[in-house]
């Protein structure tokens, strides 16, 4: 049989999956499997026999108990992993559909450990509220971000948490840089005036938002109109490491603009020159 046939056999009956899981826990007689898995004894016996034929199970003792083989253990564990991955894909479907390929190297096991938020008809502002919660209201030691939009909410949240000693880095794309200069010139000017602020411009259009604030990582998804519609966040070490690598990759591929870049050639002092950036 092909692998597809074997998968179809296993998932073709809830009792088969339940029996596979029960045998993984410890050896069972068919009668015990029938009771534990709420199926007929004939179904349990037929399923165990099918597992034996496939090399997934074997009779362990003369008293009629069956146990999984190494192959059966692999099938059971593989099915659990697949089921969990499908559950994660369903749970974070809105985010995964709107952040592009950036999450292609993010382990689904890590995703399962994170806090997820999505906009709903009952609570369309849930992701925005979560962003504000993660950002907090106290001064932070370090703030690094990637944003594909210009947002007054983002600007105001950043202004609250960036203190005199905060280290701030922000990656935006060229479209956002131009919009910031035209729609929020005062915010951009204040940002340039901060000695600890560094701005990087990506030549590629950004499709997601990312924030790293004092060991907490936050990934955001936006719709085509620039509305924040879903996010995941947490302090999980693996997720923070992924966010660190992702941020570093996009920062490396970006450039540091001069103040005059957004003012049609009207140049002024580059605030990064004094820091050697």
Number of C-alpha atoms within 10 A of each C-alpha: 6 7 8 9 9 13 12 11 13 19 12 11 11 12 20 22 19 16 23 27 19 19 23 19 12 11 20 23 19 23 18 15 26 19 12 13 20 13 17 15 17 12 16 23 16 14 20 27 18 15 21 18 11 14 14 21 24 19 18 15 10 7 9 12 18 23 24 28 19 12 13 22 19 14 18 21 15 12 18 14 14 13 12 15 17 13 14 18 17 11 16 18 14 19 25 20 13 17 21 13 11 11 16 10 9 13 13 18 13 14 22 16 16 17 13 19 23 23 17 12 6 7 10 15 18 18 23 21 13 20 24 16 11 17 24 15 14 10 17 20 16 18 22 20 20 26 20 23 23 18 15 12 12 15 14 12 17 19 15 14 19 21 17 12 12 17 17 22 17 18 27 26 21 20 17 20 22 16 14 20 17 13 12 15 15 12 16 17 13 11 18 19 13 17 16 19 20 20 23 21 22 22 13 13 13 20 21 22 20 24 24 23 20 13 16 18 26 25 24 27 25 21 16 8 7 13 16 23 21 29 29 23 24 19 18 16 13 16 23 18 14 18 21 17 12 16 19 13 11 18 21 10 13 19 15 15 17 18 19 13 14 18 14 7 10 9 12 11 11 16 21 20 9 9 11 6 10
